[in-house]
Amino acid sequence: MYDLQKRWVAIARKGFCTMDPWACKWVKRCFGLQTRETESEKPFMTVRALLKLLVPRREDLLARAHTANADADMCRLVFIAYFNLAKRAEGTTAAAEKC
């Protein structure tokens, strides 16, 4: 567990934005969602939208959104989901081409 904590500290120091437009477009492509930008469809996704898409079994956190604990938990889970999605894309040519 200590090793994971050290890795997280290193990542956090470099910065990771869950709403990064490029990362959100990539996630949308991985899930087969539209990525064209229109007036109503912006290139980024909120943490709430990312949580619903990437970690649907944890939608219970949405009811407690805007509390420090729930918001931190949502960001952590979204980051882990991004990481796992990237690892899966690395592992298969088909996934890497799609994503």
C-alpha positions in Angstrom: 0.0 0.0 0.0 2.9 2.4 0.8 4.2 1.9 -2.8 0.8 2.9 -4.2 0.7 6.0 -2.0 4.2 7.0 -3.3 3.0 6.6 -6.9 -0.2 8.6 -6.2 1.9 11.5 -4.6 4.1 11.6 -7.7 1.2 11.7 -10.0 -0.6 14.3 -8.0 2.5 16.5 -7.9 2.7 16.4 -11.7 -1.0 17.1 -11.9 -3.9 15.3 -13.5 -7.1 17.0 -14.7 -10.1 14.7 -14.9 -11.7 17.3 -17.2 -8.8 17.5 -19.7 -10.5 17.9 -23.2 -8.1 15.4 -24.9 -8.5 12.8 -22.2 -12.3 13.2 -22.3 -12.4 12.8 -26.1 -10.3 9.6 -25.8 -12.7 8.2 -23.2 -15.7 9.0 -25.3 -14.1 7.3 -28.3 -13.3 4.2 -26.2 -17.0 4.0 -25.3 -18.2 4.7 -28.9 -19.7 8.1 -28.0 -19.8 11.1 -30.2 -16.7 13.3 -30.0 -17.7 16.2 -32.3 -17.8 19.5 -30.6 -21.0 21.5 -31.0 -22.6 24.3 -29.0 -24.3 21.7 -26.8 -21.6 19.1 -26.8 -18.4 20.4 -25.3 -15.1 18.5 -25.5 -14.8 17.9 -21.7 -16.9 15.9 -19.3 -17.7 16.7 -15.7 -16.4 14.4 -12.9 -20.1 13.3 -12.4 -20.4 12.3 -16.1 -17.1 10.5 -16.0 -18.0 8.6 -12.9 -21.4 7.5 -14.4 -19.5 6.3 -17.5 -16.4 4.8 -16.0 -17.5 3.6 -12.6 -21.3 3.2 -12.8 -21.4 0.9 -9.8 -20.4 3.9 -7.6 -23.1 6.3 -8.6 -24.0 6.3 -4.9 -21.2 9.0 -4.5 -23.3 11.4 -6.7 -25.8 11.8 -3.9 -23.0 13.1 -1.7 -21.3 15.2 -4.3 -19.8 18.5 -3.2 -18.7 17.0 0.1 -14.9 16.8 0.4 -14.9 13.1 1.0 -17.2 12.2 -1.9 -15.5 14.6 -4.4 -12.1 13.2 -3.5 -13.4 9.7 -3.8 -15.0 10.4 -7.2 -11.7 11.9 -8.6 -9.7 9.0 -7.3 -12.1 6.5 -8.9 -12.1 8.3 -12.2 -8.3 8.5 -12.2 -8.1 4.7 -11.5 -10.6 4.1 -14.3 -8.6 6.2 -16.7 -5.5 4.2 -15.7 -7.2 0.8 -16.2 -8.7 1.9 -19.5 -5.2 2.9 -20.7 -3.7 -0.4 -19.6 -6.4 -2.3 -21.5 -5.8 -0.2 -24.6 -2.1 -1.0 -24.4 -2.8 -4.7 -24.1 -4.8 -5.1 -27.3 -4.3 -3.8 -30.8 -8.0 -3.5 -31.4 -8.6 -1.5 -28.2 -5.6 0.7 -29.0 -6.9 1.5 -32.5 -10.4 2.2 -31.1 -9.3 4.3 -28.3 
